[in-house]
Amino acid sequence: MGETVTWLHLSDIHFCEEKSGWSSNAVLEKLRIDVDTYSKEQQLRPDLIFVTGDLAFGEIPGTSSIEDQFIAVDGFITELRELFEPIVPRKNVFLVPGNHDVKNYVSDQNKFR
């Protein structure tokens, strides 16, 4: 019973450059630095990465598509995985969507909300 499983859990990232990039970029950059520093100092590497709830900010018609937000999410997760040696495999990253991670379509009003 000597083996351990180590994981990194992040939640509620809310990627959306147009809506929150001015503040979240600073926080996420600090997170990257902290994860990189701590993993090297403590010689830790997660076996699994969990990213739960509200990866994106949500569909903002005419301003920011949810698809573009998920492209940013993918880039961030890739950077995060690559901070570790060896790189955490993509198959070991688990995403659990939140309510902001889906398009809310109101059919009777024929618009997004």
N, C-alpha and C positions, 0 to 999 in steps of 0.2 A: 504494500500500500504506500510506496514511496513516491508515486507519481502525483503531480499536481496539474491542474488546469488553470490557466490564467486568462482573464478576459478584460477587455476594455469596453465600458458601456458609456455611450454618449446619447443625449436625448434633447429633443426640441432645438435643433439647429436653426430652423427657419431661414434657409438660404433664399435670398432675394436681393440682388444687388441694388435694384431700384428702390426698394422699400426700406431695407435695413443695412445695406452694405456699409454705410458710413460708420456704424457702430459695431456690427458683427465682425467685420474684417479685422479690427483690432483685437477683439476677443479670440477669434479663431487663430490668429497669428500667435498670440500668447499661448493658446492651447497647444499648437504645434511645437513651440519652443519648450514648454513644460513637459510634454510627452517625450520629446526627444531627449531632453536633459535627464529626466527621471528614469527613463528606460536604460540609459547608459550608466548612470550612477548606481542604480539598483540592480542592474543586469537583468531587467525584466523584459519579456517579449510576450504579448498576448497570443494565446493560441486561437482565440476567438475575439471578434469585434462585433458588438451589438450597437446598432444605431436605431433608436426607437422614437416614435412620435414626432410628427411635424418636422420632417427633413426639409420640406419646402415651406414657403410662406403661403402658397395657394395661388390659384389662377387670378390674375389681375388683367382683365381684358384691355387690350390696347396698350398695355404697359409692360407686363412681364408674364410670359407664358409659363405654365407649370413645367413644360418640357425643358425650357431654358434653365429653370431653377434646378431641375434634376441633373442637367449636364454639369452645373456647378457642384452639386452634391457629389456626383461621381468623381469629379476632379479632386475634391477635398478628401474623399475616402481613399482614393488612389495615393495621394500625397501622404496620408496618415499611415497606410499600409507600408509604404516605402520607407518610413522612418525607422523601421525595425529591421534587424539583421538576424536571420534571413527575413525577407519580405513576408508579411502575412498574406497567405493566398486569398484571392478573391472569394473562393468557395467557403472560406472561414469568416466571412462578413455576412451578418444577418440584419436585414432591414425590416422594421416593423412600422408600417405607415400610421400616421395620425390623421386627424380630421382635416388638416390643411394640405394633405398629400393627395387629395382627390379633387376633381373638378365637380363643383356643385352646380348642377344644371336644373333650373326651374322651368319645366316644360310649359306650364300655363302662362308664364311671363315671357317665354322665349329668350331668356338671357341668363347669364351667369350671375351668381351672387357671391 
